[in-house]
Amino acid sequence: MRASHWVVWAMCGASLGCTAPRSVASAAVSADLTVEAIDAQLHVVAPGSGGEWWAIGRESYEVSEPRRIEAFRSTDEGRSWQRAADLSRALNTAWGERLPNAIHFLTWYTPEVGIAAGSLGPWVLRTTDAGRTWRAVPLWDEQWIDTLERVGPRTWMCGSTGRLLRSDDQGASWRESTATPFNNDDRCRDISFISPNQGWAVGSKSTLWATEDGGDTWMPLTPPFQLLRLSFPFWSYGSSPDVHGVLRLTQDLAWVSASNGLYKTTDGGKTWLGPISSPSAAFHVSVTPDGRQVLTLTPPELPVEQWIPSFSKAQAFPHDTVAVLSQSSTLTTYASGQPAREGPILMRGQGRLTHLDGSIQWSDRHWLGWSGDQVMASHDAGQNWFRQSKTSGKPIHALVSLGNGILLAELAGGRLLRSDDEGRTWAPAEGWEAHDFTVATGRNPGTEHPLACLLSTSDAMLQIEFESRGCFAGTTSALELHVRPEGAHLKGNQESYPDAIRVDQRLDRTEGEQLLRRLVGAATRVEHGMRCQSTTAVEVLLTWSCGSGLFKTSQRAKLTGSLCSPLRQRAEGAPEPYDRVDGVFDAARDVLEEALSQRKTDAPGAHPGATR
């Protein structure tokens, strides 16, 4: 949400339920100001052929399509990275800059022979000279590879189309399993083999299958839970948990990962125990009795029967080191189960440390600091710093966090800048952001929230203009609420709802105060992590005044953002996701609709002042 003339209300006073600012890191902090984060969309981090680490992805989103494959190399276990121009050139030469071009899997059969797979259309890439050159190997058809499994020279892949592909010659050629149990409806989610012939696979419809001949034939197994389907006329849907992964450790011991937890069998799938909640992430590299590496959330010295496996998209490295790459290209490494480094992959700096002018703690591990006009960031509690951005040339005097990715920076001379993306870009701050800055820094903690006067005056007026603009349609609406000692007056309209709404109602003062508190509450409620991508843009303009007489003045504020809802489930005990521009938009719309509905049910016939 972008607020012109005022910032979000995260530091606006306890009376309206706002939170306190993050504490300022008190100890002196030094950083290498020349370290830069690599701007690329990464898909995989994996061992290279010579013991180095490779990171492979695509060029930044800022580059127009087609974006080229980009590769990076680290020789210090992921602490610093360099562009691997020779590897990037070889991969793009083999691929020919076709689309799609996302590599999600990289595996080595020998130090010289390896394959790269992912969303590469009907091909995989293969090298026989340790990655110096690559060639495209054809597959049966185009699909997104969701899982890749290898036992010795034999390799299996499957994904979006349900086709199961197998190679018996280190990826040089591939054939389709004619007896694949999957299809476009029940897609292949994951596969796990304990030998070249014995393996299990799970599908997107919570199906579980077993093979004893390397995937030529499959037989169904009883899944950990039965899929419950609720049927209605013309459609039905499954209400059981979704299955994400399978891991077979021995002939009888296996695990299945589902949306509600983990399930374990010790008798080859005849009976299941679960769901079992995963412990907090402490990634380890454990080795099965037959020599396979497995990512576990339990120490590697435990017997295999006591392991709890990890189904995260992570990569095992030597010396009990695990690398986890997020969708935002954040790389977290664990050494012996403990987090070692976190953040984007970083280019190697010049090694000269500079004392930062100041730093703040965004969270326990996410810190921000500044030196002159340069903003630095750390995602691992100050262990590693990288350049986030520059402001406008003048030194930064103070930096405050208002939560939800929003920062205010005070420059030398008193000018304020605002960032909505954790300090990556900056724009001039306006109007009320100066008020919020003084509150957040504690310079004037008793300052009243600008909207608070509406709740304490005998004569209050609030106008809300709210508009949505999408790909195919939009709405333009307005609401005006005037609360006086003798009563209240609600007016409003909403276009294209699909039918236009017109409201013009007289209310008693108590009803008016209730609506006023509802609207003010929506505008001042604390935001909590509701970020989403939406094609529907929203703009909300608020105008209000408190009191009466010659000294009555109006104030204005504008909110912009996207109209969306949180799709992910929040963690247990976490605050409910909330975004103010959505909240004010929804509250104003609901007030108009409820007013119209109430008028229609009050009396039969026509209703003066309320039409649709």
Phi, psi and omega in degrees: 000132176253125181248112173275137180079345178198155183261170176303160194267035187288340183234041196254015175114143186292335184296337179251017172077028183269162185265164178275155179289160176296149178290152179270133178294122189273331184284149177295138184235138177242150182208155173274109186287354182264358181284129180242148173277143180281125182266088179207156176266101185270145181240337183207140168237126187207163176296144171271182185286336184252020180094349177283172175259139175244141171237128184231136178199215178231165179301165182304155176301337182289344179275133181290154179293150356279134178276135184282155172291134177236140181234149180224152184230139175235135178248007180231042176057042172085005180289321178217157187225155173230150176293128178265080186298322181293319178292317178301316181297318181294318179295316180290328177295316179293324185274334177074019177060033174280171174241145355283172184213047181255121177263122181245346182226140176218119182222148183242132174271321176220172176301341181256330189253125178205165178229153174237132183220168180158232176262076184239027183067212182272047180213161160235163176254141183225141176235146175237010180227042174065026174096002179289324175224155181223155173225152180275126179255125184287147173250188182283318179202177183278129175202159173273124180279118180265337181209146178225130181229140182222134171230106185064225180279350183272137184223142176237145174220146172201168184182237197290331184267348184089350178290136177253120184250144180224140174237135178250007185227046176060038174082008181286331177211159185223146175226154182270139171283115183290345181253028180305136180277000187250164177207189182296333180275312177255087186281153178288124180261317185198153177223151181210125181242141175258353178201172178301343183245329189260120181204164175237159177213150177236149181247170184291345177263024179063030175272153182226131187226156179227148176227147177241004183228033176078010178107004178288326175224153183224148175231144183286145172246160176285118180290169181300334179213153178277136178289118178266122180245130177259126186251139175226168178305125174078352180200162177210163178211153179272137180252001179282164178298154176275142176264132184250326187204165178220144177218118178257120183263318177221185179302324184251337187261124180207161180229148172234136178258127178232171184294342180254009177138193181255148177236141185233139173235141177242008181229035176072023176096005178289319177227159184227148174246130179150180004285147179248130179285139178286140173290170177301147188298120173216075193294136175229162173252109179253156184240126180288164178304333179265010171095005179278141176276134181226136175278127181231159174262007179239158182301146185290342181281352179289153173299153185301331180293340182259002179292148164241111186284159173256134177254016178290155175283086185228166183233132178274139175233167180299162176064040176054045178248135182231136177244128180242122181250122180274170178295337179270014179066023172275129182253123176245127179247142179239135176239119182054039175087354182251141178297128181257313180215152179211142177139185175292159176289141192244140171286152179288130179271188182275350175086007179264122182269141179233135175292126177287148178290334180185165177206154177229157177259111176290318174209189182301322183249344182261111180244154173232143178218173180211151175216115187063235179258013183258131178260130179248157180223150173220135179255004181227050174057040173086005179288318181229128181246151175214158181290127178264314182186177167239153180271254186230020178103331179270145181299146176281131179266322179203152180225131179229148177256131176252013177082163176058032177086005186258131179231151169238135178239127175263123181266165175302130185099352174097355180293143180250139172239155181232141174233135177257002186228046175062031174090011180282320178228156185226151177216157179300138175274151184227150167054247191288350178297332174295320177298313182293328178295316180294324178291315183295326180275354180080010180288330179215067189295340183272003182298131182283142176300138185301331179274352186297332183297334180296332184267358183232006181252156178278343182227103184233141178227129178229126176243137178229118171256123184226133188224139173239143180225116180244187182294326187242340184197175178195174178228149174233122188220162179209148179221140175225126179235121180241120181246119180238171179302325184275352181157194183222156182226123179246124176231151177180166176210153177218123183266149172055063185254344032271339178260147181294145177249135174231126180231132175210097189229144170263133181233161172280168188297323181298316178297319179296319179296322178297316178295321181296315178297324179296315181288318177295321178299320178296325182279341185245359179295141183293134179279146180216096163052036179257078177254138181204165175259129181214147177270359180259111178273145183232138174228131180234125178245122179252135174229133182210160177211150181233142179084188183211175177095197185292333186263012178287125181235154178256148176232156185226152175208145180233134176244138176228151180174209181236145178271109185205172179232150179290130182265334182274153176281138178278155179293153180300129180086351180282151179298152178293133179302139182205140176229130190292321181296321175294319183297316179292318178302310182295319182296315180295317178298315181296322179300316179295314183293320180293324178296318179293317180297320180295320180295324182290331182266351181292319185204153178286163174085202182288153181233104180301135176088354178221112180226160178214000000 
